Amino acid sequence: MRRLLLILTIALAATLAIVPVAQARLSVTMHAGTHHPKAGTNWPITITARNGSRRVCGSVRYAFLFRGRAVGHRNPGVGSRFCGHFRDPAVIWPRRAIGIPLTFRAVVNTRLGQRNLDYSVKVAR
């Protein structure tokens, strides 16, 4: 009888510990000026992370994909840590990327999980 009571108590405690995590809903969005950024000029992006109406703190890093495969990685020049709202005013595309269909991926890590935000681009002159 004691063993059954102990097992039920542990199961109940484990269920109660999981409930707050299950209710967390991470919403991460990214906005950029255009899908056709110009090489050598600033291309600003903004990222927001929320759990309902609350800000979520996290970090950001960038990956550049060609046909789904990572061909480059970069950390933001303005610092990667943020709480709720992140802005990078100066993502600069190199001239060698002109005319190549790429995917800009912002990888956002938070305590509630990780999200990949993909944005297709084709760099212009």
N, C-alpha and C positions, 0 to 999 in steps of 0.2 A: 504494500500500500504506500509506504514512504517513497519507494522508487518511482511509482506512477505519479505521485504528487510532485516529486522533484522534476521528472521529465515534463510534466504539464507546465510547471513554473518556468522552466528554461525555455520551453516553446513559446509561452506567452511573452516572456521578456524579449526573446528574439524577434517576435512579430511586432512588438511595440517599438523596438529599435529600428526596424525597417520602415515603418509607416512614414516618418518625416522625410526620408529620402525618396520614397515613392511619390509623395505629394509635390516634391520640387519639380518645377518645369522650367528648364533653362531655355531662354529665347535669345538667340544671337543673330544680329543682322549686320549687313555691310552695305554701305553706299559709296559709289565712286562716280566721278564726273561723267565718264564716257567709256564705251567699249573700244574706242579708237584713240588711245593716248598718243601724244606726239613724243618722239624720241628726244631725249635731252632736256625736256621740260618737266616741271612739277606736275604730278598726278595725285591730287589729294584723295584720301579715303577716310571714312569714319566707320567705326564699329561700335555697336551698343550690345550690352549683355544684361539681361534682366531675368529675375525669377518673379513672375507676376508683375507687381509694380515696384519691386525692390531691386536696387542695383546689385550686380554681382561683380566681384573683383576677380581678376585673372591676368593672364599674360598672352601676348600675341607673338607669332613668328610667321614668316612668309615662306612659301614654296612656289616655284614656277614650274608648270607642267607643260609638256609637249606630248600630245596623244596619250594623256593619262599617266605619263612617266615623269618623275621629278628630274628636272635638268638644272635646278639651282635652288639655293636656300639663302635666306637673309633674315637678320633680325632688324626690326625697325630702328631707324636712326634717332628717333625721339624717345626711346625707352620702351620696353615691352610691357611693363606693369601698368594696370589701369583699374579703375573702379567704376563700372557702369558705362562709361563713355571713353572711347579711344579715338584720337585723331592723328593721322600722319599726313602732314601737308606736302611732303616731298618724296613720293615714290618716283624715282627717275628711271625710265626705260632706256637701255643702251641702243645705239644705232644698229647693232647687229641683229636686233629683234624685229626690225622693220619688215612688215609683210608676212610674218610667221604667225599662224593662229596658235595662241598660247592660252593657258589658264592660270590666272593669278589665284593662289590659294592662301587665305589667312587662316592659320591654325590657332584657335582660341582655347586655352586651357583654363578651367575654373575648378573650384571645389565640387561643383555639381556635374562635372564631366568635360569632355572635349568636343568641339565642333569644328568642322572644316567648312569654310565659306569659299565657294568657288565662283570666279568671275571671269568669263571668257573675254579675251582682249586680242586685238590685232593692231600692233603698233604702226603708227603712220609717220611719215616724214615730218 
